[in-house]
Amino acid sequence: MQEQFFKIEKTSDGKARAGLINTDHGEIRTPIFMPVGTVASVKTVHQRELKNDINAQIILGNTYHLYLRPGMEVMEQAGGLHRFMNWNRPILTDSGGYQVFSLAANRKMSEEGVRFKSHIDGSYHHIAPETSMEIQRKIGGDIFMAFDECTPYPCDYNQAKQSMELTHRWLKRCIDWTENNPELYGHRQRLFPIVQGSTYSDLRKISAEVIAEAGAEGNAIGGLSVGEPEEMMYSITDEVTDILPKDKPRYLMGVGTPWNILESIGLGVDMMDCVMPTRNARNGMLFTWNGVINIRNEKWKNDFSPLDESGTAYVDHEYTKAYVRHLFVAKEYLGKQIASVHNLAFYLDLVTRARQHIIDGDFYQWKDSVLPRLKNRL
């Protein structure tokens, strides 16, 4: 008997829930944060650190970037992304849509798909919904995303509506392709469609209903955290999670700060990803249980306390603020690596503690008590 893909273990008084996602590459305990491994690498972090110190249960691969480099011939010869990068835990791949649409000056969109210019060598390529599915099949992630259009913010109503409807038509093509093409590497791939509709409540509700009716094994909320006010993001997420099936995992794409993550969990979101922990780490910004640190600041020059007394990563206790500041000032690469491991471990610790508080039944009280501290600028 095949194991159930998603199982809710505990729900809170509100919408927060703790669950289990079962994939052929292992179990994912939700709510979960997923580190972003854009080009088959989570920047500056070894796979062994992802497993042993950060305890990442699932990571992301980026379809657009992997398609361009190393390319699908290499990916197939390697036996898929898991083998290529020596990662035996789950992987989620995005559709490539967000990256393509961010190249506004270098792409041309039609009903058929998108023609775009490579940021690497200027060569032209075309991705249709079917192409995106084929590329993601060759990459071999455990979860792969339907091809969609992500609208910018702000976006006028008619543009948002047309874009949403195009995303829905593309979804049908993605489903058709997936149902008619076998898996490549002997493990199951699960297709997640994406809710769109910009910041318009009526469009979001329409899109959520269409996505729910598609009957996929999980669903995603896209087009948020692209510049809109936080309260608007929370409001839309709240409306959409009311409509998406309760027995399927919900993935809020590209979110965000530690406080965004906790608020989203409180609104019924199970999965999140963002480049923020590693990108900010490379610029010297550390998230800690006492607040946000800019490690480059002079105030840390003679501070020999641990990076984060409450942290769970080895780097939090083996290295001091003064030392890591010195590495950044000296432009030593090790500083970026330590900061990246720290931030990712913090994010995974954040969702692990959130999960435990959901199970314990006091998530919302705990969330409200830690949010002011997390936002504190030290």
C-alpha positions as CSV (number, residue, x, y, z in Angstrom):
1,M,0.0,0.0,0.0
2,Q,1.4,3.4,-1.0
3,E,2.1,5.8,1.9
4,Q,0.0,8.9,2.1
5,F,1.7,11.9,0.6
6,F,0.6,14.4,3.2
7,K,-0.7,13.8,6.7
8,I,-1.7,16.4,9.3
9,E,-0.5,15.4,12.7
10,K,-1.8,18.3,14.8
11,T,-3.8,21.5,14.2
12,S,-3.8,24.5,16.5
13,D,-6.7,26.7,17.6
14,G,-6.2,28.8,14.5
15,K,-5.0,27.6,11.0
16,A,-1.5,26.6,11.9
17,R,-0.8,22.9,11.5
18,A,2.0,20.3,11.9
19,G,2.2,17.7,9.2
20,L,4.3,15.1,7.4
21,I,5.1,15.0,3.7
22,N,6.3,11.6,2.4
23,T,8.5,11.5,-0.7
24,D,10.6,8.8,-2.2
25,H,13.7,10.6,-0.9
26,G,12.5,10.9,2.6
27,E,10.0,12.5,5.0
28,I,9.5,16.3,5.4
29,R,8.2,17.5,8.8
30,T,6.0,20.6,8.3
31,P,5.9,23.6,8.6
32,I,9.2,23.6,6.8
33,F,11.6,26.2,5.3
34,M,13.4,25.1,2.1
35,P,16.9,26.5,1.4
36,V,17.4,27.6,-2.2
37,G,20.0,25.7,-4.2
38,T,19.8,27.8,-7.4
39,V,22.5,26.2,-9.5
40,A,22.7,22.8,-7.7
41,S,24.3,24.5,-4.8
42,V,23.1,26.3,-1.7
43,K,25.6,29.2,-2.0
44,T,28.7,28.8,0.2
45,V,27.3,25.8,2.0
46,H,28.5,22.2,1.8
47,Q,25.9,19.5,1.4
48,R,27.2,17.8,4.5
49,E,26.5,21.0,6.5
50,L,23.0,21.1,5.0
51,K,22.4,17.6,6.3
52,N,24.3,17.5,9.6
53,D,24.3,21.0,11.0
54,I,21.4,22.9,9.3
55,N,19.3,19.7,9.0
56,A,17.6,20.8,5.8
57,Q,14.9,18.3,5.0
58,I,14.3,19.6,1.4
59,I,16.1,22.1,-0.8
60,L,15.2,23.9,-4.1
61,G,16.7,23.6,-7.5
62,N,16.1,26.4,-10.1
63,T,14.8,25.2,-13.5
64,Y,15.8,28.2,-15.5
65,H,19.4,28.2,-14.2
66,L,20.0,24.5,-14.4
67,Y,18.5,24.4,-18.0
68,L,21.0,27.0,-19.1
69,R,23.9,25.5,-17.1
70,P,25.0,22.7,-16.9
71,G,22.1,21.8,-19.3
72,M,19.9,18.8,-19.5
73,E,22.3,16.5,-21.4
74,V,24.6,16.6,-18.4
75,M,21.7,16.3,-16.0
76,E,20.4,13.2,-17.6
77,Q,23.8,11.6,-17.8
78,A,24.3,12.3,-14.1
79,G,21.0,10.6,-13.4
80,G,19.2,13.7,-12.2
81,L,19.9,16.5,-9.7
82,H,20.0,14.2,-6.6
83,R,22.9,12.2,-8.0
84,F,24.5,15.2,-9.7
85,M,24.9,17.2,-6.4
86,N,25.1,14.1,-4.1
87,W,21.9,15.0,-2.2
88,N,19.7,12.1,-1.2
89,R,16.9,14.0,0.5
90,P,13.9,15.6,-1.2
91,I,14.2,18.4,-3.8
92,L,11.6,20.8,-5.2
93,T,12.1,22.5,-8.5
94,D,10.5,25.8,-9.5
95,S,9.1,26.1,-13.0
96,G,11.5,28.7,-14.3
97,G,8.6,31.1,-14.7
98,Y,9.7,33.7,-12.1
99,Q,13.3,33.9,-13.5
100,V,12.0,34.2,-17.1
101,F,9.5,36.9,-16.3
102,S,12.1,38.8,-14.3
103,L,13.9,39.3,-17.6
104,A,11.3,41.7,-18.8
105,A,13.5,43.5,-21.3
106,N,14.8,40.2,-22.7
107,R,11.7,38.1,-23.2
108,K,8.6,37.9,-25.4
109,M,5.5,36.1,-24.1
110,S,2.7,34.5,-26.0
111,E,-0.1,32.0,-25.4
112,E,2.4,29.3,-26.5
113,G,5.1,30.2,-24.0
114,V,8.0,32.5,-23.5
115,R,11.0,33.3,-25.7
116,F,13.9,34.7,-23.7
117,K,17.5,35.7,-24.0
118,S,20.0,33.9,-21.8
119,H,21.7,36.1,-19.2
120,I,24.8,34.0,-19.6
121,D,25.6,34.2,-23.3
122,G,22.8,36.1,-25.0
123,S,21.4,33.0,-26.8
124,Y,17.7,32.7,-27.4
125,H,15.5,30.0,-25.9
126,H,11.8,29.1,-25.8
127,I,10.0,27.6,-22.8
128,A,6.4,26.5,-23.0
129,P,4.5,24.7,-20.2
130,E,5.4,21.4,-21.8
131,T,9.0,22.4,-22.0
132,S,9.1,23.4,-18.4
133,M,7.6,20.0,-17.4
134,E,10.1,18.2,-19.6
135,I,13.1,20.1,-18.1
136,Q,11.8,19.5,-14.6
137,R,11.4,15.8,-15.4
138,K,15.0,15.6,-16.4
139,I,16.1,17.5,-13.3
140,G,14.1,14.9,-11.3
141,G,12.9,16.8,-8.2
142,D,10.4,15.1,-5.9
143,I,8.0,18.1,-6.2
144,F,7.8,20.2,-9.4
145,M,5.9,23.3,-10.2
146,A,3.4,24.1,-12.9
147,F,4.6,26.8,-15.4
148,D,3.0,30.2,-14.5
149,E,3.3,33.9,-15.0
150,C,4.3,36.0,-12.0
151,T,3.1,39.5,-12.3
152,P,5.0,42.4,-10.9
153,Y,3.9,44.8,-8.1
154,P,2.1,47.0,-8.7
155,C,0.1,45.5,-11.5
156,D,-3.2,46.8,-12.9
157,Y,-6.3,44.7,-12.6
158,N,-6.7,43.8,-16.3
159,Q,-3.1,42.7,-16.6
160,A,-3.4,40.6,-13.4
161,K,-6.6,39.0,-14.6
162,Q,-5.2,38.1,-18.1
163,S,-2.0,36.8,-16.5
164,M,-4.0,34.6,-14.0
165,E,-6.2,33.2,-16.8
166,L,-3.1,32.4,-18.9
167,T,-1.6,30.6,-15.8
168,H,-4.7,28.5,-15.6
169,R,-4.6,27.6,-19.2
170,W,-0.9,26.7,-18.9
171,L,-1.7,24.6,-15.9
172,K,-4.0,22.3,-18.0
173,R,-1.1,21.8,-20.5
174,C,1.3,21.0,-17.6
175,I,-1.1,18.4,-16.2
176,D,-1.7,16.9,-19.6
177,W,2.0,16.6,-20.3
178,T,2.7,15.1,-16.8
179,E,0.0,12.5,-17.2
180,N,1.3,11.4,-20.6
181,N,5.0,11.2,-19.9
182,P,6.7,8.6,-17.6
183,E,9.0,9.5,-14.8
184,L,12.7,9.1,-15.6
185,Y,14.6,8.1,-12.5
186,G,12.4,5.6,-10.7
187,H,11.0,8.0,-8.1
188,R,7.6,9.7,-7.9
189,Q,7.3,13.4,-8.9
190,R,4.4,15.5,-7.6
191,L,3.1,18.5,-9.5
192,F,2.0,21.6,-7.6
193,P,0.0,24.3,-9.4
194,I,0.3,27.9,-8.4
195,V,-2.3,30.5,-7.3
196,Q,-1.9,33.9,-9.0
197,G,-4.0,37.1,-9.2
198,S,-1.6,39.8,-7.9
199,T,-3.0,41.8,-4.9
200,Y,-6.7,41.6,-6.0
201,S,-8.8,39.6,-3.6
202,D,-11.5,38.6,-6.1
203,L,-8.8,37.3,-8.5
204,R,-7.0,35.4,-5.8
205,K,-10.2,33.7,-4.7
206,I,-11.0,32.7,-8.3
207,S,-7.5,31.4,-8.8
208,A,-7.5,29.5,-5.6
209,E,-10.8,27.8,-6.6
210,V,-9.4,26.8,-10.0
211,I,-6.2,25.5,-8.4
212,A,-8.1,23.5,-5.8
213,E,-10.3,22.0,-8.4
214,A,-7.3,20.7,-10.3
215,G,-6.9,18.0,-7.6
216,A,-3.1,18.2,-7.4
217,E,-1.3,16.6,-4.4
218,G,-0.1,20.0,-3.2
219,N,-0.7,23.7,-4.0
220,A,1.4,26.8,-4.1
221,I,0.7,30.5,-3.7
222,G,2.9,32.6,-6.0
223,G,3.2,36.3,-6.9
224,L,3.6,37.5,-3.3
225,S,6.6,39.0,-1.5
226,V,7.4,40.9,-4.7
227,G,7.2,44.4,-3.2
228,E,3.6,44.6,-1.8
229,P,3.1,45.7,1.9
230,E,3.4,42.8,4.4
231,E,-0.1,43.2,5.6
232,M,-1.4,42.8,2.1
233,M,0.6,39.6,1.7
234,Y,-0.8,38.3,4.9
235,S,-4.4,39.2,4.0
236,I,-4.1,37.5,0.6
237,T,-2.5,34.4,2.1
238,D,-5.3,34.2,4.7
239,E,-8.0,34.3,2.0
240,V,-6.2,31.8,-0.2
241,T,-5.6,29.2,2.5
242,D,-9.3,29.4,3.4
243,I,-10.0,28.0,-0.1
244,L,-7.1,25.6,-0.8
245,P,-7.8,22.0,0.3
246,K,-7.0,21.5,4.0
247,D,-5.7,18.0,3.3
248,K,-3.0,19.1,0.9
249,P,0.3,20.9,1.6
250,R,0.3,24.7,0.9
251,Y,3.5,26.3,-0.3
252,L,4.0,30.1,-0.1
253,M,6.7,30.9,-2.6
254,G,9.6,33.2,-2.0
255,V,8.8,34.1,1.7
256,G,10.7,35.6,3.6
257,T,11.9,37.2,6.8
258,P,11.7,35.2,10.1
259,W,8.6,37.1,11.1
260,N,7.0,36.6,7.6
261,I,7.5,32.9,8.1
262,L,5.9,32.7,11.5
263,E,2.9,34.8,10.5
264,S,2.5,32.7,7.4
265,I,2.5,29.5,9.4
266,G,-0.2,31.0,11.5
267,L,-2.2,31.5,8.3
268,G,-2.1,27.8,7.4
269,V,1.1,27.7,5.2
270,D,3.2,24.5,5.4
271,M,6.2,25.2,3.1
272,M,8.3,28.3,2.4
273,D,11.5,29.2,0.6
274,C,13.6,32.3,0.2
275,V,17.1,33.3,-0.8
276,M,17.1,35.8,2.1
277,P,19.0,33.8,4.7
278,T,22.0,33.2,2.4
279,R,21.9,36.4,0.4
280,N,21.7,38.5,3.6
281,A,24.4,36.4,5.2
282,R,26.8,37.1,2.4
283,N,26.2,40.8,3.1
284,G,26.9,40.4,6.9
285,M,23.3,40.3,8.2
286,L,22.6,37.6,10.8
287,F,19.2,36.6,12.1
288,T,19.3,35.5,15.7
289,W,16.9,34.7,18.5
290,N,17.7,38.1,20.0
291,G,17.3,40.1,16.8
292,V,19.0,41.1,13.6
293,I,22.8,41.8,13.6
294,N,24.8,43.6,11.0
295,I,28.1,41.9,11.8
296,R,30.1,44.5,9.9
297,N,29.3,47.2,12.5
298,E,32.1,48.6,14.6
299,K,30.2,47.7,17.8
300,W,31.1,44.0,17.3
301,K,34.8,44.6,16.9
302,N,35.6,43.6,20.5
303,D,32.6,41.4,21.2
304,F,33.8,37.9,22.0
305,S,30.4,36.4,22.8
306,P,29.0,33.6,20.6
307,L,27.2,34.5,17.4
308,D,23.9,33.4,18.9
309,E,23.7,32.0,22.5
310,S,20.4,30.3,21.6
311,G,21.5,29.0,18.2
312,T,21.7,25.4,17.2
313,A,24.5,25.5,14.6
314,Y,28.1,24.6,15.6
315,V,29.1,28.0,14.1
316,D,27.0,29.8,16.7
317,H,29.2,28.6,19.5
318,E,32.6,28.0,17.9
319,Y,32.9,31.5,16.5
320,T,32.6,34.9,18.1
321,K,31.0,38.1,16.8
322,A,34.4,39.8,16.8
323,Y,36.0,37.0,14.7
324,V,33.2,36.8,12.1
325,R,33.2,40.7,11.9
326,H,37.0,40.5,11.3
327,L,36.4,38.0,8.4
328,F,33.9,40.3,6.7
329,V,36.2,43.4,7.1
330,A,39.1,41.4,5.7
331,K,36.9,40.2,2.8
332,E,37.6,36.6,3.8
333,Y,35.3,34.0,2.2
334,L,35.0,32.0,5.4
335,G,32.9,34.9,6.9
336,K,30.2,34.4,4.3
337,Q,30.2,30.6,4.8
338,I,29.9,30.9,8.6
339,A,27.1,33.5,8.2
340,S,25.2,31.4,5.7
341,V,25.4,28.2,7.8
342,H,24.2,30.3,10.8
343,N,21.3,31.9,9.1
344,L,20.0,28.7,7.5
345,A,20.3,26.8,10.8
346,F,18.4,29.6,12.4
347,Y,15.6,29.4,9.8
348,L,15.3,25.6,10.2
349,D,15.4,26.0,14.0
350,L,12.6,28.6,13.7
351,V,10.2,26.3,11.9
352,T,11.2,23.3,14.1
353,R,10.3,25.3,17.2
354,A,7.1,26.5,15.5
355,R,6.1,22.9,14.7
356,Q,6.7,21.9,18.3
357,H,4.6,24.8,19.6
358,I,1.8,23.8,17.3
359,I,2.0,20.2,18.7
360,D,2.1,21.6,22.2
361,G,-1.0,23.8,21.5
362,D,0.5,27.2,22.3
363,F,1.8,28.3,18.9
364,Y,0.0,31.7,18.7
365,Q,1.0,32.7,22.2
366,W,4.6,31.7,21.5
367,K,4.6,33.5,18.1
368,D,3.3,36.8,19.6
369,S,5.9,36.6,22.3
370,V,9.0,36.1,20.0
371,L,8.1,38.4,17.1
372,P,9.2,41.6,18.7
373,R,12.5,40.1,19.7
374,L,13.1,38.7,16.2
375,K,12.5,42.1,14.6
376,N,14.8,43.9,17.1
377,R,17.9,45.5,15.4
378,L,20.9,44.9,17.6
